[in-house]
Amino acid sequence: MKVLVTGSSGLIGSEAVEHFDGQGHEVFGVDNNMRRVFFGSAGDTLWNLERLKSVCKRFTHAAIDIRDRAAIEELFSARRFELIVHCAAQPSHDKAREIPLLDFEVNALGTVNLLEATRQHCREAVFVFLSTNKVYGEAPNEIPLKELETRYDYARAEDSDGVDETCRIDRTLHSLFGASKAAADLVAQEYGRYFNMKVGVFRGGCLTGPSHSGVELHGFLSYLVKAALSGARYSIYGYKGKQVRDNIHSHDVVRAIEEFAANPRPGEVYNLGGGRANSTSVLEAVSRIEQLSGRKLDWHYVDQARKGDHICYISNLAKFKCHYPNWNITRSLDTILEEMVAYQRAQQFHSAAK
């Protein structure tokens, strides 16, 4: 296949590049390192691009801005892609309020540019859009909760498996990031349903892994591991540190994309995260990372929750597992954390050796 990956130097994008390149496909990556613009030098992804160039055999990269419709049009007219994996985004819940126009242009306009180019030049291609659970806004916070010693959890047995795709996405506070991604999410569904194109939408929980350029404003586990090993001070915002997220390794995300691409369902939406087994509160994650690293985290509590934040969010995976029974979570939370700690230690060693 000819595969296009946007955001190819990011966490999921780079995992997709490696995966499909390893299978012998021709992979074209689009990434203009906007993450550095959003987050400064800590968010720079050039290190990951250089890594991909060194390990991949059929990978071509271009620093195209997905907001540039003419450039996207030129790319699609020159190459007939059979799979488009759209990961490029302004990914921060909090950063969006400082850059609302840029956030919307990247997340919403960039997505419709890619969808329309696909429709005009390769409408039989499979198009996978990486959306977010933030499209649900604060609606998941309406699920009855109970407070336990180290986490919040769902109070009712019927909610135990988490939030499913029937959760509403409107009439609730989102954050501007959640709103721009919801716009992209809806237009992606529309290209699937209205034009009967092979578009799939994945509403991600906490997507993570060692290739994450985690920063304070985005990349929960990655940034937490960095803080623990570097001695940086970490801030816990609100809810007593008991807010819960489910975490999924980038490999399992790409495997889900691969399953969908093999048997696409036009316009379908799936929640994609680690599920209950891979869920953790901030307090629990801090404790586990301290055990793994042998270092105490320097953290302090800020008694002000992030606006529009989820108190407890676990992805209900039943729908995707029903449609794609060959897929399952293969990396446990402990495995993810062990891998991230080892990777961060190796990065620090290489930096010190230079």
VEXVEXDO-397923 format. One line per 10 residues: number of its first residue (from 0); their letters; for each residue x, y, z of N, C-alpha, C, O. Coordinates in steps of 0.2 Angstrom, whole numbers, plus 5000, padded with zeros to 4 digits. Example, Ala and Ser with C-alpha at 12.3 -4.5 7.8 and 13.67 -1.06 7.14 Angstrom:
0	AS	5066/4972/5039/5062/4978/5039/5066/4984/5039/5071/4983/5042; 5064/4989/5035/5068/4995/5036/5064/5000/5039/5067/5006/5040
This chain:
0	MKVLVTGSSG	5004/4994/5000/5000/5000/5000/5004/5006/5000/5010/5006/5002; 5001/5012/4998/5004/5018/4999/5000/5021/5005/4994/5022/5004; 5004/5023/5010/5001/5025/5016/5003/5032/5018/5009/5034/5017; 4999/5037/5019/5000/5043/5022/4999/5044/5029/4994/5042/5032; 5004/5046/5033/5003/5047/5040/5004/5055/5041/5010/5057/5040; 4999/5058/5044/5000/5065/5046/5002/5065/5053/5000/5061/5057; 5006/5070/5055/5009/5070/5062/5014/5065/5063/5014/5061/5068; 5018/5063/5058/5022/5057/5057/5027/5057/5062/5030/5052/5063; 5029/5063/5065/5035/5063/5070/5032/5062/5077/5036/5062/5082; 5025/5062/5078/5022/5062/5085/5022/5055/5087/5024/5050/5084
10	LIGSEAVEHF	5018/5054/5093/5018/5047/5096/5014/5042/5092/5018/5037/5090; 5008/5043/5090/5005/5038/5086/5007/5038/5079/5008/5033/5076; 5008/5044/5076/5011/5044/5069/5017/5041/5068/5018/5037/5063; 5022/5041/5073/5028/5038/5072/5028/5030/5073/5031/5026/5069; 5023/5028/5077/5022/5021/5078/5019/5018/5072/5020/5013/5070; 5014/5022/5068/5011/5020/5062/5016/5020/5057/5016/5015/5053; 5021/5024/5056/5026/5024/5051/5030/5018/5052/5031/5014/5047; 5033/5017/5058/5037/5011/5059/5033/5004/5057/5036/5000/5054; 5027/5004/5059/5023/4998/5059/5022/4996/5051/5023/4991/5049; 5019/5001/5047/5018/5000/5040/5024/4999/5036/5024/4996/5031
20	DGQGHEVFGV	5029/5003/5038/5035/5002/5034/5038/4995/5035/5041/4992/5031; 5038/4993/5042/5040/4986/5043/5036/4981/5039/5039/4975/5039; 5030/4982/5037/5026/4977/5033/5028/4978/5026/5025/4974/5022; 5032/4982/5024/5034/4983/5017/5030/4988/5013/5031/4989/5007; 5026/4992/5016/5022/4997/5013/5026/5003/5012/5031/5005/5015; 5024/5007/5007/5027/5014/5006/5024/5019/5010/5018/5020/5009; 5028/5022/5014/5025/5027/5019/5027/5034/5018/5033/5035/5018; 5022/5038/5017/5024/5046/5017/5022/5049/5023/5016/5049/5025; 5026/5053/5026/5025/5056/5032/5024/5064/5031/5029/5067/5028; 5019/5067/5034/5019/5074/5034/5019/5076/5041/5015/5075/5046
30	DNNMRRVFFG	5024/5081/5043/5025/5084/5049/5029/5090/5049/5035/5089/5047; 5027/5096/5051/5031/5102/5051/5033/5104/5058/5035/5110/5059; 5033/5099/5062/5035/5101/5069/5032/5106/5073/5035/5110/5076; 5025/5107/5071/5021/5112/5075/5021/5111/5082/5020/5116/5086; 5023/5105/5084/5023/5104/5092/5028/5108/5095/5027/5110/5101; 5033/5110/5092/5038/5115/5095/5035/5122/5095/5036/5125/5100; 5031/5124/5090/5028/5130/5090/5023/5130/5096/5022/5135/5100; 5019/5125/5097/5014/5124/5103/5018/5124/5110/5015/5128/5114; 5023/5120/5111/5026/5119/5117/5033/5121/5118/5036/5120/5124; 5036/5124/5113/5043/5126/5114/5048/5120/5113/5046/5115/5111
40	SAGDTLWNLE	5054/5121/5115/5059/5116/5114/5058/5109/5117/5060/5104/5114; 5054/5109/5122/5052/5102/5125/5048/5098/5121/5047/5092/5122; 5044/5101/5117/5039/5098/5112/5042/5096/5106/5039/5093/5101; 5048/5098/5104/5051/5097/5098/5051/5089/5096/5053/5085/5100; 5050/5088/5090/5049/5081/5088/5055/5079/5083/5054/5073/5080; 5059/5083/5081/5064/5082/5076/5068/5076/5078/5071/5072/5074; 5070/5074/5084/5073/5068/5087/5070/5062/5084/5073/5057/5082; 5063/5062/5084/5059/5057/5082/5059/5056/5075/5060/5050/5072; 5059/5061/5071/5060/5061/5064/5067/5058/5062/5067/5054/5057; 5072/5060/5065/5079/5057/5063/5079/5050/5065/5082/5046/5061
50	RLKSVCKRFT	5075/5048/5071/5075/5041/5072/5072/5037/5067/5074/5031/5065; 5066/5039/5064/5062/5036/5059/5066/5035/5053/5066/5030/5050; 5070/5041/5051/5074/5040/5045/5079/5035/5046/5081/5032/5041; 5082/5034/5052/5087/5029/5053/5085/5022/5053/5088/5017/5051; 5078/5021/5055/5076/5014/5056/5071/5011/5050/5070/5005/5049; 5068/5016/5046/5063/5014/5041/5067/5014/5034/5071/5017/5033; 5064/5010/5030/5067/5008/5023/5063/5012/5018/5066/5014/5013; 5056/5013/5019/5052/5015/5013/5048/5021/5015/5042/5022/5014; 5052/5026/5019/5048/5031/5022/5051/5038/5019/5057/5039/5019; 5046/5042/5017/5048/5048/5014/5044/5054/5019/5038/5053/5020
60	HAAIDIRDRA	5048/5059/5020/5045/5064/5025/5044/5071/5021/5049/5073/5017; 5039/5075/5022/5038/5081/5020/5036/5086/5025/5031/5084/5029; 5039/5092/5026/5036/5097/5031/5031/5101/5029/5031/5107/5029; 5025/5098/5027/5019/5101/5025/5015/5103/5031/5014/5099/5035; 5012/5109/5030/5007/5111/5035/5000/5109/5032/4998/5111/5027; 4996/5106/5036/4990/5103/5034/4985/5109/5033/4979/5107/5030; 4986/5115/5036/4982/5120/5034/4983/5123/5027/4978/5127/5025; 4988/5121/5024/4990/5124/5017/4986/5119/5012/4988/5114/5010; 4980/5122/5010/4976/5118/5006/4979/5116/4999/4979/5111/4996; 4983/5121/4996/4986/5120/4990/4992/5115/4990/4993/5111/4986
70	AIEELFSARR	4995/5115/4996/5001/5110/4997/4998/5103/4998/5000/5098/4995; 4992/5102/5001/4989/5096/5002/4986/5093/4995/4987/5088/4994; 4983/5098/4992/4981/5096/4985/4986/5094/4981/4985/5089/4977; 4992/5097/4981/4997/5095/4977/5000/5088/4979/5002/5084/4974; 5000/5087/4985/5003/5080/4988/4998/5075/4985/5000/5070/4983; 4992/5076/4986/4987/5070/4984/4986/5069/4977/4985/5064/4974; 4987/5075/4973/4987/5074/4966/4993/5070/4963/4993/5067/4958; 4999/5071/4967/5005/5067/4965/5005/5060/4967/5009/5056/4964; 5002/5058/4972/5002/5052/4975/4995/5049/4976/4991/5052/4979; 4994/5043/4975/4987/5040/4976/4988/5035/4982/4990/5029/4982
80	FELIVHCAAQ	4986/5038/4988/4986/5035/4994/4980/5030/4995/4975/5031/4992; 4982/5024/4998/4977/5019/4999/4975/5019/5007/4969/5016/5008; 4979/5022/5011/4977/5022/5018/4980/5029/5020/4986/5031/5019; 4975/5033/5024/4977/5039/5027/4976/5039/5034/4971/5037/5036; 4982/5040/5038/4981/5039/5045/4982/5047/5048/4988/5049/5048; 4977/5050/5050/4977/5057/5052/4978/5058/5059/4973/5058/5063; 4985/5059/5061/4986/5060/5068/4988/5068/5070/4988/5070/5076; 4989/5072/5065/4992/5079/5066/4986/5083/5069/4981/5082/5068; 4989/5086/5075/4984/5090/5078/4987/5095/5083/4993/5095/5084; 4984/5100/5085/4985/5104/5091/4982/5100/5097/4976/5100/5097
90	PSHDKAREIP	4986/5097/5101/4984/5091/5105/4982/5093/5113/4980/5089/5116; 4983/5100/5114/4983/5101/5121/4976/5105/5123/4974/5110/5120; 4973/5102/5128/4967/5104/5131/4968/5111/5134/4963/5116/5132; 4973/5113/5137/4974/5119/5140/4977/5124/5136/4976/5130/5136; 4982/5122/5131/4985/5127/5126/4980/5130/5122/4981/5136/5120; 4975/5127/5120/4970/5130/5115/4967/5136/5117/4966/5141/5113; 4967/5138/5123/4964/5144/5125/4968/5150/5124/4966/5156/5123; 4975/5149/5123/4979/5154/5121/4980/5155/5114/4982/5161/5112; 4978/5150/5110/4979/5150/5103/4973/5148/5099/4973/5143/5095; 4967/5151/5101/4960/5148/5098/4960/5147/5091/4957/5142/5088
100	LLDFEVNALG	4963/5152/5087/4962/5152/5080/4967/5147/5077/4965/5143/5072; 4973/5147/5079/4978/5142/5077/4975/5135/5079/4976/5130/5075; 4973/5134/5085/4970/5127/5087/4964/5125/5082/4964/5119/5080; 4960/5129/5080/4954/5128/5076/4957/5126/5069/4954/5122/5065; 4961/5130/5066/4964/5129/5060/4967/5123/5059/4966/5119/5054; 4971/5121/5064/4975/5115/5063/4970/5109/5064/4970/5104/5060; 4966/5109/5069/4962/5103/5071/4956/5102/5066/4954/5097/5064; 4952/5108/5065/4946/5107/5061/4948/5108/5053/4946/5104/5049; 4951/5114/5051/4952/5115/5044/4957/5110/5041/4956/5108/5036; 4962/5109/5045/4967/5104/5042/4964/5097/5041/4965/5094/5036
110	TVNLLEATRQ	4959/5095/5045/4956/5089/5044/4951/5089/5038/4951/5084/5034; 4947/5094/5037/4943/5095/5031/4947/5095/5025/4945/5093/5019; 4953/5099/5025/4957/5099/5019/4959/5092/5017/4959/5090/5011; 4961/5088/5022/4963/5081/5020/4958/5077/5018/4959/5073/5013; 4952/5077/5021/4946/5073/5019/4944/5075/5012/4943/5071/5008; 4944/5081/5010/4942/5083/5003/4947/5081/4998/4945/5079/4993; 4953/5082/5000/4959/5079/4995/4958/5072/4994/4959/5070/4989; 4956/5068/4999/4955/5061/4999/4949/5060/4994/4949/5056/4990; 4944/5064/4995/4938/5063/4991/4939/5064/4984/4937/5061/4979; 4943/5069/4982/4944/5071/4975/4949/5067/4972/4949/5066/4966
120	HCREAVFVFL	4954/5064/4976/4960/5060/4972/4960/5053/4974/4963/5049/4970; 4957/5051/4979/4958/5043/4981/4952/5041/4986/4953/5039/4991; 4946/5042/4983/4940/5042/4988/4939/5034/4990/4935/5033/4994; 4943/5030/4987/4942/5023/4989/4947/5021/4995/4947/5016/4997; 4951/5026/4996/4956/5025/5002/4952/5024/5009/4947/5027/5009; 4956/5021/5013/4953/5021/5020/4956/5027/5024/4962/5028/5023; 4952/5031/5027/4954/5037/5031/4953/5036/5038/4947/5035/5040; 4958/5036/5042/4957/5035/5050/4959/5042/5053/4964/5044/5052; 4954/5044/5057/4955/5051/5060/4956/5049/5068/4952/5046/5071; 4961/5052/5071/4963/5051/5078/4959/5057/5081/4962/5063/5082
130	STNKVYGEAP	4953/5056/5084/4950/5061/5088/4951/5060/5095/4957/5057/5097; 4947/5062/5100/4949/5062/5107/4943/5062/5111/4937/5063/5109; 4944/5059/5117/4938/5059/5122/4936/5065/5124/4930/5066/5127; 4940/5071/5123/4938/5077/5125/4932/5080/5120/4929/5085/5122; 4930/5076/5115/4924/5078/5111/4918/5078/5116/4912/5081/5114; 4918/5074/5121/4912/5073/5126/4912/5078/5131/4907/5079/5134; 4917/5083/5131/4917/5088/5136/4916/5085/5143/4919/5080/5145; 4912/5089/5147/4911/5087/5154/4905/5082/5155/4904/5080/5160; 4902/5080/5149/4897/5075/5150/4898/5069/5154/4894/5066/5158; 4904/5066/5153/4906/5060/5157/4906/5061/5165/4905/5057/5169
140	NEIPLKELET	4907/5068/5167/4907/5069/5174/4900/5069/5177/4899/5069/5183; 4895/5068/5173/4888/5067/5175/4887/5060/5177/4882/5059/5181; 4891/5055/5176/4890/5048/5178/4892/5048/5185/4897/5051/5188; 4887/5045/5189/4888/5045/5197/4895/5042/5198/4897/5037/5196; 4898/5045/5203/4905/5043/5205/4905/5041/5213/4901/5044/5216; 4910/5037/5215/4912/5036/5222/4919/5038/5223/4923/5037/5218; 4921/5041/5229/4927/5042/5230/4931/5037/5234/4928/5035/5240; 4936/5034/5232/4940/5029/5235/4946/5032/5238/4947/5038/5237; 4950/5028/5241/4956/5030/5244/4961/5034/5240/4964/5039/5241; 4962/5031/5234/4967/5034/5229/4964/5036/5222/4968/5038/5218
150	RYDYARAEDS	4958/5035/5221/4955/5037/5215/4947/5038/5215/4944/5036/5220; 4944/5041/5210/4937/5041/5209/4936/5035/5205/4940/5033/5201; 4929/5032/5206/4927/5027/5201/4920/5028/5200/4916/5031/5204; 4917/5024/5196/4910/5024/5194/4906/5021/5200/4908/5015/5202; 4901/5024/5202/4897/5021/5208/4892/5016/5206/4891/5011/5210; 4890/5015/5199/4885/5010/5197/4889/5005/5194/4893/5006/5190; 4886/4999/5195/4890/4993/5191/4889/4993/5184/4893/4991/5180; 4883/4996/5181/4882/4996/5174/4887/5001/5171/4888/5001/5165; 4890/5005/5174/4895/5010/5171/4902/5007/5172/4907/5011/5170; 4903/5002/5175/4910/4999/5176/4915/4999/5171/4921/5000/5171
160	DGVDETCRID	4912/4997/5165/4917/4997/5159/4918/5003/5155/4922/5004/5151; 4915/5009/5158/4917/5015/5156/4912/5018/5151/4907/5016/5150; 4915/5024/5148/4911/5028/5143/4910/5025/5136/4915/5023/5133; 4904/5024/5134/4903/5022/5127/4902/5027/5122/4901/5033/5124; 4901/5025/5116/4900/5030/5111/4893/5034/5110/4892/5038/5107; 4889/5031/5115/4882/5035/5115/4882/5041/5119/4877/5045/5120; 4888/5042/5123/4888/5048/5127/4888/5054/5122/4890/5055/5117; 4884/5059/5124/4883/5065/5120/4889/5069/5120/4893/5069/5124; 4889/5073/5114/4895/5077/5113/4893/5085/5113/4898/5089/5112; 4887/5087/5114/4885/5094/5114/4882/5095/5121/4881/5091/5125
170	RTLHSLFGAS	4880/5102/5122/4877/5104/5128/4881/5103/5134/4879/5101/5139; 4887/5105/5133/4892/5104/5139/4898/5108/5138/4900/5109/5132; 4902/5109/5143/4908/5113/5142/4914/5108/5140/4914/5102/5142; 4918/5110/5135/4923/5106/5132/4930/5108/5133/4934/5103/5133; 4932/5114/5133/4938/5117/5131/4938/5118/5124/4935/5115/5120; 4942/5123/5122/4942/5125/5115/4945/5119/5111/4943/5118/5105; 4950/5116/5113/4953/5110/5110/4947/5105/5109/4947/5102/5103; 4943/5103/5114/4938/5098/5113/4933/5100/5108/4930/5096/5104; 4932/5107/5107/4927/5109/5102/4930/5109/5095/4926/5107/5091; 4936/5111/5094/4939/5110/5088/4940/5103/5085/4939/5101/5080
180	KAAADLVAQE	4941/5098/5090/4942/5091/5088/4935/5088/5087/4934/5084/5083; 4930/5091/5091/4923/5089/5089/4921/5091/5082/4917/5087/5079; 4923/5097/5080/4921/5099/5073/4924/5094/5068/4921/5092/5063; 4930/5093/5069/4934/5088/5065/4931/5081/5065/4930/5078/5060; 4929/5079/5071/4926/5072/5072/4919/5072/5068/4918/5067/5064; 4915/5077/5068/4909/5077/5065/4910/5077/5057/4906/5074/5054; 4914/5081/5055/4915/5082/5048/4918/5075/5045/4917/5074/5039; 4922/5072/5049/4925/5066/5047/4920/5060/5046/4919/5057/5041; 4915/5060/5051/4909/5056/5051/4905/5057/5045/4903/5053/5041; 4904/5064/5043/4900/5066/5038/4903/5063/5031/4899/5061/5026
190	YGRYFNMKVG	4910/5064/5030/4913/5061/5024/4912/5054/5023/4911/5051/5018; 4912/5050/5029/4910/5043/5029/4903/5042/5027/4902/5038/5023; 4898/5045/5031/4891/5043/5030/4888/5047/5024/4884/5043/5020; 4890/5053/5022/4886/5057/5017/4889/5054/5010/4886/5053/5005; 4896/5054/5010/4899/5052/5004/4901/5045/5003/4904/5042/4998; 4899/5041/5009/4900/5034/5009/4908/5032/5008/4910/5028/5004; 4912/5036/5011/4919/5035/5011/4921/5031/5017/4918/5030/5022; 4927/5027/5016/4929/5023/5021/4933/5026/5027/4939/5026/5028; 4929/5031/5031/4932/5035/5036/4930/5032/5043/4924/5030/5044; 4935/5031/5047/4934/5029/5054/4937/5034/5059/4942/5037/5058
200	VFRGGCLTGP	4933/5035/5064/4935/5040/5069/4936/5036/5076/4932/5033/5079; 4942/5038/5079/4944/5035/5085/4945/5040/5090/4949/5044/5090; 4941/5040/5095/4941/5044/5101/4945/5042/5106/4943/5038/5110; 4951/5044/5106/4957/5042/5111/4956/5044/5118/4954/5049/5120; 4958/5039/5122/4959/5040/5129/4966/5043/5130/4968/5047/5126; 4970/5041/5135/4977/5043/5135/4981/5039/5131/4982/5033/5133; 4983/5041/5125/4987/5037/5121/4995/5039/5123/4997/5045/5124; 4999/5034/5124/5005/5035/5127/5010/5030/5124/5009/5025/5120; 5016/5030/5126/5022/5026/5124/5028/5030/5124/5028/5036/5126; 5034/5026/5123/5041/5030/5124/5042/5035/5119/5046/5039/5120
210	SHSGVELHGF	5039/5035/5113/5040/5040/5108/5036/5046/5109/5036/5051/5104; 5033/5047/5115/5030/5053/5116/5034/5059/5118/5038/5058/5123; 5034/5065/5115/5037/5071/5117/5033/5074/5122/5030/5080/5121; 5032/5071/5128/5028/5074/5133/5030/5081/5136/5036/5082/5137; 5025/5085/5137/5026/5091/5141/5020/5092/5146/5016/5088/5146; 5021/5097/5150/5016/5098/5155/5009/5099/5153/5004/5096/5156; 5008/5102/5147/5001/5103/5145/4999/5098/5140/4993/5098/5138; 5003/5093/5139/5000/5087/5135/5005/5081/5136/5011/5082/5135; 5002/5075/5137/5006/5069/5138/5007/5067/5145/5013/5067/5148; 5002/5065/5148/5001/5064/5155/5007/5059/5158/5011/5062/5162
220	LSYLVKAALS	5007/5053/5156/5012/5048/5158/5019/5050/5156/5024/5049/5160; 5020/5052/5150/5026/5054/5147/5029/5059/5151/5035/5059/5153; 5026/5065/5153/5028/5070/5156/5030/5068/5164/5034/5071/5167; 5025/5064/5166/5026/5062/5173/5033/5058/5174/5036/5059/5179; 5034/5054/5170/5040/5050/5170/5046/5054/5169/5051/5054/5173; 5046/5059/5165/5051/5064/5164/5053/5068/5170/5058/5069/5172; 5047/5070/5173/5048/5074/5179/5051/5070/5185/5055/5072/5188; 5049/5064/5185/5052/5059/5191/5059/5058/5190/5063/5058/5195; 5061/5057/5184/5068/5055/5183/5073/5061/5182/5079/5061/5183; 5070/5067/5181/5074/5073/5180/5074/5077/5186/5079/5082/5187
230	GARYSIYGYK	5070/5076/5191/5069/5079/5197/5065/5086/5196/5065/5090/5201; 5062/5087/5191/5058/5093/5190/5051/5092/5194/5049/5087/5197; 5049/5098/5196/5043/5099/5200/5037/5097/5196/5036/5100/5191; 5032/5093/5199/5026/5091/5195/5020/5094/5199/5020/5094/5205; 5015/5097/5195/5009/5100/5198/5003/5095/5197/5002/5093/5191; 5000/5094/5202/4993/5090/5202/4988/5095/5202/4987/5098/5207; 4983/5095/5197/4978/5100/5197/4971/5097/5199/4968/5093/5195; 4969/5099/5205/4962/5097/5207/4961/5090/5208/4965/5086/5207; 4954/5089/5211/4951/5082/5212/4956/5078/5217/4955/5072/5217; 4960/5081/5221/4964/5078/5226/4969/5073/5222/4972/5069/5226
240	GKQVRDNIHS	4970/5074/5216/4975/5069/5212/4972/5062/5211/4975/5058/5209; 4965/5062/5212/4961/5055/5211/4958/5055/5204/4954/5050/5203; 4959/5060/5200/4956/5059/5193/4959/5053/5190/4965/5052/5190; 4955/5050/5186/4957/5043/5183/4957/5044/5175/4953/5047/5172; 4962/5041/5172/4963/5040/5165/4964/5033/5163/4968/5029/5167; 4962/5031/5157/4964/5024/5155/4969/5025/5149/4969/5030/5145; 4975/5021/5149/4981/5022/5145/4982/5017/5141/4981/5011/5142; 4983/5018/5134/4984/5013/5129/4991/5015/5125/4992/5020/5124; 4994/5009/5125/5001/5010/5121/5000/5011/5114/4995/5009/5111; 5004/5015/5111/5004/5017/5104/5004/5011/5099/5000/5011/5094
250	HDVVRAIEEF	5007/5006/5101/5007/5000/5097/4999/4997/5096/4997/4995/5091; 4996/4997/5102/4989/4994/5102/4984/4999/5098/4979/4997/5095; 4986/5006/5098/4982/5010/5094/4983/5009/5086/4978/5008/5083; 4989/5008/5084/4991/5006/5077/4988/5000/5075/4986/4999/5070; 4988/4995/5080/4985/4988/5078/4977/4989/5077/4974/4986/5073; 4974/4994/5081/4967/4995/5080/4966/4998/5073/4961/4997/5069; 4970/5003/5071/4970/5006/5065/4970/5001/5059/4967/5001/5054; 4975/4996/5060/4976/4991/5055/4970/4987/5054/4968/4985/5049; 4967/4985/5060/4961/4981/5059/4955/4984/5056/4952/4982/5052; 4954/4991/5057/4949/4995/5054/4950/4995/5046/4946/4994/5042
260	AANPRPGEVY	4957/4996/5045/4959/4997/5038/4957/4991/5034/4956/4991/5028; 4958/4985/5037/4957/4979/5033/4949/4978/5032/4947/4974/5027; 4945/4981/5036/4938/4980/5035/4934/4986/5038/4931/4986/5043; 4935/4991/5034/4932/4998/5036/4924/4998/5036/4921/4995/5032; 4922/5002/5041/4915/5004/5041/4914/5011/5041/4916/5015/5045; 4911/5013/5035/4911/5021/5034/4907/5025/5039/4902/5023/5041; 4911/5030/5042/4908/5035/5046/4907/5032/5053/4904/5035/5058; 4910/5026/5055/4910/5023/5062/4914/5027/5067/4920/5029/5065; 4912/5027/5073/4915/5030/5078/4917/5025/5084/4913/5021/5085; 4923/5025/5086/4925/5021/5092/4929/5024/5097/4933/5028/5096
270	NLGGGRANST	4927/5022/5103/4931/5024/5109/4937/5020/5109/4936/5014/5109; 4943/5023/5110/4949/5019/5110/4954/5021/5116/4957/5026/5116; 4955/5017/5121/4959/5018/5126/4961/5011/5129/4960/5006/5126; 4964/5012/5135/4967/5006/5139/4961/5002/5142/4963/4996/5144; 4955/5005/5143/4950/5001/5147/4952/5001/5154/4956/5004/5157; 4947/4998/5158/4948/4998/5165/4955/4995/5168/4957/4997/5172; 4957/4989/5164/4963/4986/5167/4969/4991/5166/4974/4990/5170; 4969/4996/5162/4975/5000/5161/4973/5007/5164/4976/5012/5162; 4968/5008/5168/4966/5014/5171/4970/5016/5177/4972/5011/5181; 4972/5022/5178/4975/5024/5184/4974/5031/5186/4972/5035/5182
280	SVLEAVSRIE	4974/5033/5193/4973/5040/5195/4980/5043/5195/4985/5039/5194; 4980/5049/5195/4987/5053/5196/4991/5050/5202/4997/5049/5201; 4987/5050/5207/4991/5047/5213/4994/5040/5213/4999/5039/5215; 4990/5036/5210/4992/5029/5208/4998/5029/5204/5003/5025/5204; 4998/5033/5198/5003/5033/5193/5009/5036/5197/5015/5033/5195; 5009/5041/5201/5015/5044/5204/5018/5038/5209/5024/5037/5208; 5014/5035/5212/5016/5029/5217/5020/5024/5213/5025/5022/5215; 5017/5022/5207/5020/5017/5203/5027/5019/5200/5032/5015/5200; 5027/5025/5198/5033/5027/5194/5038/5028/5199/5044/5027/5198; 5037/5030/5205/5042/5031/5211/5045/5024/5212/5051/5024/5213
290	QLSGRKLDWH	5040/5019/5212/5043/5012/5214/5048/5010/5208/5053/5007/5209; 5046/5011/5202/5050/5009/5196/5056/5013/5195/5061/5010/5193; 5056/5019/5197/5062/5023/5196/5066/5024/5202/5072/5025/5202; 5064/5022/5208/5067/5022/5214/5069/5029/5216/5073/5031/5220; 5065/5034/5214/5065/5041/5215/5059/5044/5218/5053/5042/5215; 5059/5048/5222/5053/5052/5225/5051/5058/5220/5056/5061/5218; 5045/5058/5218/5043/5064/5214/5042/5070/5218/5039/5070/5223; 5045/5076/5216/5044/5082/5219/5037/5085/5216/5037/5088/5211; 5032/5084/5220/5026/5086/5217/5022/5091/5222/5023/5090/5228; 5018/5095/5220/5014/5099/5224/5007/5099/5221/5005/5098/5215
300	YVDQARKGDH	5002/5101/5226/4995/5101/5224/4992/5108/5222/4994/5112/5226; 4989/5109/5217/4985/5115/5215/4978/5114/5216/4975/5110/5212; 4975/5117/5221/4968/5116/5222/4963/5120/5217/4959/5123/5219; 4965/5118/5211/4961/5121/5205/4961/5116/5199/4966/5116/5196; 4955/5113/5198/4955/5108/5193/4956/5112/5186/4954/5117/5185; 4958/5108/5181/4959/5111/5174/4951/5111/5172/4947/5107/5173; 4950/5117/5168/4943/5118/5166/4941/5113/5161/4945/5112/5156; 4935/5110/5162/4933/5105/5157/4936/5098/5158/4935/5094/5153; 4940/5097/5163/4943/5091/5164/4938/5085/5166/4933/5086/5169; 4940/5079/5164/4936/5073/5166/4939/5071/5173/4945/5071/5175
310	ICYISNLAKF	4934/5069/5177/4936/5067/5184/4938/5059/5184/4943/5057/5187; 4934/5056/5180/4935/5049/5179/4933/5047/5172/4927/5047/5170; 4938/5045/5168/4937/5043/5161/4940/5036/5160/4946/5036/5160; 4936/5031/5158/4938/5025/5156/4935/5023/5149/4928/5024/5149; 4938/5021/5144/4935/5020/5138/4932/5013/5138/4935/5008/5139; 4926/5013/5136/4922/5007/5135/4924/5004/5128/4922/5007/5123; 4927/4998/5128/4930/4996/5121/4926/4990/5118/4927/4987/5113; 4920/4990/5121/4915/4984/5119/4913/4984/5111/4913/4979/5108; 4912/4990/5109/4910/4991/5102/4915/4989/5097/4914/4986/5092; 4921/4992/5098/4927/4990/5094/4929/4983/5094/4930/4980/5089
320	KCHYPNWNIT	4929/4980/5100/4930/4973/5101/4925/4969/5097/4927/4963/5095; 4919/4971/5097/4913/4967/5094/4914/4967/5086/4914/4962/5083; 4916/4973/5084/4917/4974/5077/4923/4971/5074/4924/4969/5069; 4929/4971/5079/4935/4968/5077/4938/4964/5082/4942/4966/5086; 4935/4958/5082/4937/4953/5088/4944/4951/5088/4947/4948/5093; 4948/4952/5082/4955/4950/5082/4960/4955/5086/4965/4954/5087; 4957/4961/5088/4960/4966/5092/4959/4965/5099/4954/4964/5102; 4965/4966/5103/4964/4967/5110/4970/4971/5113/4975/4972/5109; 4970/4973/5119/4975/4977/5123/4981/4971/5124/4979/4966/5127; 4987/4973/5122/4992/4969/5123/4998/4971/5127/5002/4967/5130
330	RSLDTILEEM	4997/4978/5129/5002/4981/5134/4999/4983/5140/4995/4987/5140; 5001/4980/5146/4998/4982/5152/5000/4989/5154/5005/4991/5152; 4997/4992/5159/4999/4998/5162/5006/4997/5165/5011/5002/5163; 5008/4992/5168/5014/4991/5171/5020/4990/5166/5025/4993/5166; 5018/4987/5160/5023/4986/5155/5024/4993/5152/5030/4994/5150; 5019/4997/5151/5020/5003/5148/5024/5008/5152/5029/5011/5149; 5023/5008/5158/5027/5012/5163/5034/5010/5163/5039/5014/5163; 5035/5003/5163/5042/5000/5164/5046/5002/5157/5052/5004/5158; 5042/5002/5152/5046/5004/5145/5047/5011/5145/5053/5013/5143; 5043/5015/5148/5044/5022/5148/5050/5025/5152/5054/5029/5151
340	VAYQRAQQFH	5050/5022/5158/5055/5023/5163/5062/5021/5160/5067/5025/5160; 5062/5015/5157/5069/5012/5154/5071/5017/5148/5077/5019/5147; 5066/5019/5144/5067/5023/5138/5070/5030/5141/5075/5033/5138; 5067/5033/5146/5069/5040/5148/5076/5039/5151/5080/5044/5150; 5077/5034/5155/5084/5033/5158/5089/5033/5152/5095/5036/5153; 5088/5029/5147/5092/5028/5141/5093/5035/5138/5099/5037/5136; 5088/5039/5137/5089/5046/5134/5093/5050/5139/5097/5054/5136; 5092/5050/5145/5096/5054/5150/5104/5052/5149/5108/5056/5149; 5105/5045/5149/5112/5043/5148/5115/5045/5142/5121/5047/5142; 5111/5045/5136/5114/5047/5130/5116/5055/5130/5121/5057/5127
350	SAAK	5111/5058/5133/5112/5066/5134/5119/5067/5138/5122/5072/5136; 5119/5063/5143/5125/5065/5148/5132/5063/5145/5137/5065/5146; 5131/5058/5140/5137/5055/5137/5140/5060/5131/5145/5059/5129; 5135/5064/5129/5137/5069/5123/5142/5074/5126/5145/5078/5122
